[in-house]
Amino acid sequence: KRQYQRRVHGDYIWKRRADGPHIMNLSKTWEKLMLAARIITAIENPQDVVCISARPYGQRAVLKFSQYTGSQCIAGRFTPGTFTNQITKQFKEPRLLIITDPRVDSQAIKEASYVNIPVISFCDSDSPLDYVDCAIPGNNKAKLSIGLLYWLLAREVLRMRGTIDRDAPWDVPVDLFFYRDPEELEKQEEAAPVYEEPTPTVPAVVETFEQVVPPIPEAEGWDNTAPNTTAGWEGAAASTTTSWNN
């Protein structure tokens, strides 16, 4: 095991900085990303792929990866017995696992070894490689690195499936895969200016009506122009009475 660890260390790590951290060989990271994408594409049903991340920095990336590739995801604490106990409600029988950190998600890897499920995992320089079939070297502790790795893997899977064109850029920004702190989001919402809808102004309808509508004629004009109908009826009645008397 120690010889295997040293061989992986020499292949995947380019050099070590003076202050201690290791620098990954990005060419090896890209090769393993392509290999992992081919393995994922070989699974006919995307629902048979389960992506797991108990680390908070990888939960948003896992959710976005499953959204765009159609796989299942377990973001948060992994329930023991999910792959081995058929009585549990969350029992799953996947054909492939994608792990964010083999040290944090060790329970899922251990259960996958019991039921013979292949495992793809992002591995740092200090990550254990027990029961990991395809190790992708990369920083699996920083939120920006985790989001970028999942974004690259999702884009390559979609390209191999033919969903998106390889020559055209993917229209999904990488920022969607990054972890967002709830406290920072609250501060941004508080600092953002509040939009107030302008109150509608009611025009002066009464003044405009008085200016446009002509004045109504007075009642005297109507009285003078009306015919004297009363006198006409009385005269006609008198003439009929005289004719009957005669």
Solvent accessible surface area in square Angstrom, and as a share of the most:
residue,aa,sasa,rsa
1,K,158,0.67
2,R,195,0.71
3,Q,141,0.62
4,Y,103,0.39
5,Q,61,0.27
6,R,152,0.55
7,R,139,0.51
8,V,22,0.13
9,H,82,0.37
10,G,54,0.52
11,D,61,0.31
12,Y,35,0.13
13,I,18,0.09
14,W,160,0.56
15,K,103,0.44
16,R,154,0.56
17,R,119,0.43
18,A,119,0.92
19,D,105,0.54
20,G,24,0.23
21,P,63,0.40
22,H,54,0.24
23,I,55,0.28
24,M,29,0.13
25,N,41,0.21
26,L,138,0.69
27,S,63,0.41
28,K,68,0.29
29,T,10,0.06
30,W,103,0.36
31,E,99,0.44
32,K,44,0.19
33,L,2,0.01
34,M,36,0.16
35,L,75,0.37
36,A,0,0.00
37,A,0,0.00
38,R,132,0.48
39,I,57,0.29
40,I,2,0.01
41,T,43,0.25
42,A,74,0.58
43,I,21,0.10
44,E,158,0.71
45,N,72,0.37
46,P,43,0.27
47,Q,89,0.39
48,D,33,0.17
49,V,0,0.00
50,V,0,0.00
51,C,0,0.00
52,I,0,0.00
53,S,0,0.00
54,A,28,0.22
55,R,50,0.18
56,P,76,0.48
57,Y,85,0.32
58,G,0,0.00
59,Q,51,0.23
60,R,63,0.23
61,A,0,0.00
62,V,0,0.00
63,L,89,0.44
64,K,39,0.16
65,F,1,0.00
66,S,14,0.09
67,Q,114,0.50
68,Y,62,0.23
69,T,6,0.03
70,G,29,0.28
71,S,10,0.07
72,Q,54,0.24
73,C,39,0.24
74,I,27,0.14
75,A,41,0.32
76,G,14,0.13
77,R,187,0.68
78,F,16,0.07
79,T,49,0.29
80,P,70,0.44
81,G,10,0.09
82,T,3,0.02
83,F,5,0.02
84,T,59,0.34
85,N,61,0.31
86,Q,136,0.60
87,I,159,0.81
88,T,45,0.26
89,K,208,0.88
90,Q,110,0.49
91,F,54,0.23
92,K,51,0.22
93,E,129,0.58
94,P,11,0.07
95,R,127,0.46
96,L,1,0.00
97,L,0,0.00
98,I,0,0.00
99,I,0,0.00
100,T,1,0.00
101,D,4,0.02
102,P,4,0.02
103,R,133,0.49
104,V,67,0.39
105,D,4,0.02
106,S,57,0.37
107,Q,70,0.31
108,A,0,0.00
109,I,8,0.04
110,K,96,0.41
111,E,5,0.02
112,A,0,0.00
113,S,40,0.26
114,Y,146,0.56
115,V,66,0.38
116,N,138,0.71
117,I,17,0.09
118,P,60,0.37
119,V,2,0.01
120,I,2,0.01
121,S,0,0.00
122,F,2,0.01
123,C,6,0.04
124,D,28,0.15
125,S,46,0.30
126,D,78,0.40
127,S,9,0.06
128,P,42,0.27
129,L,21,0.10
130,D,65,0.34
131,Y,142,0.54
132,V,20,0.12
133,D,103,0.54
134,C,6,0.04
135,A,12,0.10
136,I,0,0.00
137,P,3,0.02
138,G,6,0.05
139,N,64,0.33
140,N,1,0.00
141,K,80,0.34
142,A,38,0.29
143,K,65,0.28
144,L,103,0.51
145,S,27,0.17
146,I,3,0.01
147,G,0,0.00
148,L,82,0.41
149,L,13,0.07
150,Y,0,0.00
151,W,35,0.12
152,L,33,0.17
153,L,0,0.00
154,A,0,0.00
155,R,42,0.15
156,E,1,0.00
157,V,0,0.00
158,L,12,0.06
159,R,40,0.15
160,M,55,0.25
161,R,80,0.29
162,G,59,0.56
163,T,93,0.54
164,I,40,0.21
165,D,89,0.46
166,R,112,0.41
167,D,135,0.70
168,A,47,0.36
169,P,123,0.77
170,W,28,0.10
171,D,125,0.65
172,V,17,0.10
173,P,72,0.45
174,V,39,0.22
175,D,81,0.42
176,L,47,0.23
177,F,0,0.00
178,F,38,0.16
179,Y,55,0.21
180,R,106,0.39
181,D,43,0.22
182,P,81,0.51
183,E,113,0.51
184,E,87,0.39
185,L,67,0.33
186,E,103,0.46
187,K,137,0.58
188,Q,115,0.51
189,E,128,0.57
190,E,144,0.65
191,A,88,0.68
192,A,51,0.40
193,P,130,0.82
194,V,130,0.75
195,Y,174,0.66
196,E,142,0.64
197,E,140,0.63
198,P,111,0.70
199,T,115,0.67
200,P,125,0.79
201,T,127,0.74
202,V,133,0.76
203,P,100,0.63
204,A,59,0.45
205,V,100,0.57
206,V,106,0.61
207,E,110,0.49
208,T,78,0.45
209,F,126,0.52
210,E,124,0.55
211,Q,150,0.67
212,V,112,0.64
213,V,60,0.34
214,P,99,0.63
215,P,128,0.80
216,I,151,0.77
217,P,91,0.57
218,E,132,0.59
219,A,73,0.57
220,E,121,0.54
221,G,40,0.38
222,W,168,0.59
223,D,107,0.56
224,N,127,0.65
225,T,108,0.63
226,A,62,0.48
227,P,107,0.68
228,N,113,0.58
229,T,81,0.47
230,T,87,0.51
231,A,54,0.42
232,G,49,0.47
233,W,195,0.68
234,E,115,0.52
235,G,43,0.41
236,A,54,0.42
237,A,59,0.46
238,A,60,0.47
239,S,69,0.44
240,T,75,0.44
241,T,79,0.46
242,T,77,0.45
243,S,73,0.47
244,W,219,0.77
245,N,119,0.61
246,N,152,0.78
